[in-house]
Amino acid sequence: SQFHNSFGSHYEELIKHSMHLLPLQKYLHLPREERHKYRSIESLTTGHIIGVALIDHSFYFNADHLQNPWAQGPYCYNILDAIRLEANVKCSGQMGVWGIRQCDINKIKLMKSVMNKINEWLNKYEIDLTSKYGYYSAFTIMQPFAEGIIRKIKNIENRKMRTFSQIGNKEGQFEGCRVCVQRKLDMIETINYEKYGQPFISKKQMELHGHYDLPRYSSKSASYHKTAIITNCACSNLRKTARKKKINTNSKSMGIGKRKQIKNTNTKRKIKKLALKPLPNYNNMRRSRKPSRRSRSKY
């Protein structure tokens, strides 16, 4: 996984007060007295499997989910429980749901605490194992959101569309992402980030997750994802597809004669662009008009 390019005012403050993480530039601008509390986001590990999580149910984002600051939408997965691996497993992520290599699965199976947790989930809950990869399926989450899930601070994973099959019966209907819903209701973000972050800042939790063991500035593999920006609308591509469908339906409702005219005009334009200038017939020309051998021809 990589790092997000920008977080916006909402997620930057949320990550700061709940996880005590800051972008490197803002971390360097902190006074020396406060630097020991925080770590830079770039110091987190990337390109590794860092933990295992259990998804409870899935749903479309709506106005009822605005109270949860981690919910962005348009499609959300509720994370019931998570556990950190005893040692990070190096692995290159992929788009969508992907299977873990057998050599990496064997490494995870040797971790007793992780396998005890998975067996506890299997005994306690009815887990769907009908997917290709069983319960060893994975999907890539960028930092610092992956770290937030493992620390049990972030309990929702946001996606543009459904990646797994529907989980639970309360899915709802598509209404858009957080930005869309706020525009419809004319709402302004009113979250007290300091109060929200208070239950997560205990020293015991920081020591458990090795917060103070992280390097202060950045790791060696600090690469940013250019298109990963949360400030923009998350369902802009879905709107484009909806517009295309409308255009197709309108074109079907047009008359047959009009369609033929449009097709003919388009084909004529293409022919004009592709047509090359014909070469002149030098045999029918006079001697004065013929290009001389010394001078280059204009054609």
Secondary structure, 3 states (H helix, E strand, C coil): CCEEEECHHHHHHHHHHHHCEECHHHHHCCCHHHHCCCEEHHHCCCCEEEEEEEEEEEEECCHHHCCCCCCCCCEEEEEEEEEEEEEEEECCCCCCEEECCHHHHHHHHCCHHHHHHHHHHHHHCCCCCCCCCHHHEEECCCECHHHHHHCCCCCEEEECCCCCCCCCCCCCCCCCCHHHHHHHHCCCCCCCHHHHHHHHCCHHHHHHCCCCCCCCCCCCCCCEEEEEECCCCCCHHHHHHHHHHHHHHHHHHCCHHHHHHHHHHHHHHHHHHHCCCCCCCHHHCCCCCCCCCCCCCCC
